[in-house]
Amino acid sequence: MPEDHDVEELLRSALERDVRTGAVDETALTAATRSRLRHLHRRRRATWAVAAAAVLAAVPLTAQLLPDGSVRTRPAAPVTSTAPGPTATPSSTPTTTPTTTPPGTSAGAPAGTPLPTTADPDPDVVAHEVPDLPGLVAALPAGQVLLLDLGQYAKNPTVAGQACGGAAFRPPQIAGRQWGYAEESSNRLDQRSVDVVVTGWAPGTGPEAFGQLVANDSPTCGFSDELTRSAVAVPGADDAWAARWEANGTPVTAGAALVGDLVVGVTVRNPGPDGDADLARLLTAAVADLRSSGPAAAMP
């Protein structure tokens, strides 16, 4: 830490400046002095780490105590560019070249060797992309237009309408994408809207994720509304689920289908009398899309 005479010099310098300008602000004076002390402390630590001559050449400002007790500062000599030339090194003083370890490597390891890690994969990096669903788009109720496509992201509810907390997904969700459709881009509460979610899960864990949806016991996402289970037939799916509920007075019907380690969820708000048929048609079209393209194409 800076010694007492350093503190005295810095305080005297700051006080002289403020008295000269006619504005002495104790708070500002204290803050400025502490900042300069920290800077001086950092400079001294650097002095211990390198040769004294190198430090003196790098110091941008020197302080000199005048006979009257004030402090005068003098800028260091300007840096000029010179052509490189040979430098003599005394034989009695061997020179060493500091070495640094490149990021992502360990000491003694070749450059580019990644460090071992036990951390979970980055949840914002997807393992694979979820493809477009042209068949589902063709099966939408008449008049639906695309309002949003949230892109490739691995932090999604399994079905729109679930509330999600901050807990990590178990099993890990490794891919996902959401779309939103409606009759128009407005806040009209009585319009029909369709939300579609496709989630991808770690290899072999799709059935577990689907089971959490059915049991409503996922550690991350779940329904807070009271659900009424319903039946839905989805050809080509490994499993299927459907339910109805009301959200702030708006009727909702939703369903999901399992395709290997992918789950597609469809939620229809204000479904109308044909809501169950619309849901089954949309899920069937989405399953066909997933079976024909993307990571699900190779699944049995």
Order of alpha helices (4+ residues) and beta strands (2+ residues): alpha-alpha-alpha-beta-beta-alpha-beta-beta-beta-beta-alpha-beta-beta-beta-beta-beta-alpha
